[in-house]
Amino acid sequence: MPTYAYACKDCGHAFDIVQSFSDSSLTSCPECEGTLRKKFNSVGVVFKGSGFYRTDSRDSKGSSVSPAPAATPATPAASPAPAAAAS
């Protein structure tokens, strides 16, 4: 179950409470019966295991995709010089 942080708008009392996702949010401060607000914090996400990074799908020998073959320049075949017309 997640832990939620609350703070009172009136007295400033702050506390954390473990609540189920289906539980409704708290509305009154346990100290002064004032109005509570839920504080939201950034969530730290940790990815563990393989498959999360671009390099994880590669084998240790290098890229699993072979590069395209180098294109060889197209050179026209040498044609023999035209024979001189004998007259």
Contacts in CASP RR format, 6 or more apart in sequence:
PFRMAT RR
TARGET T0000
AUTHOR 0000-0000-0000
METHOD contacts of the structure
MODEL  1
MPTYAYACKDCGHAFDIVQSFSDSSLTSCPECEGTLRKKFNSVGVVFKGS
GFYRTDSRDSKGSSVSPAPAATPATPAASPAPAAAAS
1 18 0 8 1.000
1 19 0 8 1.000
1 20 0 8 1.000
1 21 0 8 1.000
2 18 0 8 1.000
2 19 0 8 1.000
2 21 0 8 1.000
3 16 0 8 1.000
3 17 0 8 1.000
3 18 0 8 1.000
3 19 0 8 1.000
4 16 0 8 1.000
4 17 0 8 1.000
4 18 0 8 1.000
4 19 0 8 1.000
4 25 0 8 1.000
4 38 0 8 1.000
5 14 0 8 1.000
5 15 0 8 1.000
5 16 0 8 1.000
5 38 0 8 1.000
5 39 0 8 1.000
5 41 0 8 1.000
6 14 0 8 1.000
6 15 0 8 1.000
6 16 0 8 1.000
6 17 0 8 1.000
6 26 0 8 1.000
6 36 0 8 1.000
6 37 0 8 1.000
6 38 0 8 1.000
6 39 0 8 1.000
7 13 0 8 1.000
7 14 0 8 1.000
7 36 0 8 1.000
7 37 0 8 1.000
7 39 0 8 1.000
8 14 0 8 1.000
8 29 0 8 1.000
8 31 0 8 1.000
8 32 0 8 1.000
8 34 0 8 1.000
8 35 0 8 1.000
8 36 0 8 1.000
8 37 0 8 1.000
9 34 0 8 1.000
9 35 0 8 1.000
9 36 0 8 1.000
9 37 0 8 1.000
10 29 0 8 1.000
10 32 0 8 1.000
10 34 0 8 1.000
10 35 0 8 1.000
11 29 0 8 1.000
11 31 0 8 1.000
11 32 0 8 1.000
11 34 0 8 1.000
13 29 0 8 1.000
13 30 0 8 1.000
13 31 0 8 1.000
13 32 0 8 1.000
14 39 0 8 1.000
15 30 0 8 1.000
17 26 0 8 1.000
25 36 0 8 1.000
25 38 0 8 1.000
26 36 0 8 1.000
26 38 0 8 1.000
27 35 0 8 1.000
27 36 0 8 1.000
28 34 0 8 1.000
28 35 0 8 1.000
28 36 0 8 1.000
29 35 0 8 1.000
29 36 0 8 1.000
49 56 0 8 1.000
50 56 0 8 1.000
51 57 0 8 1.000
57 64 0 8 1.000
58 64 0 8 1.000
END
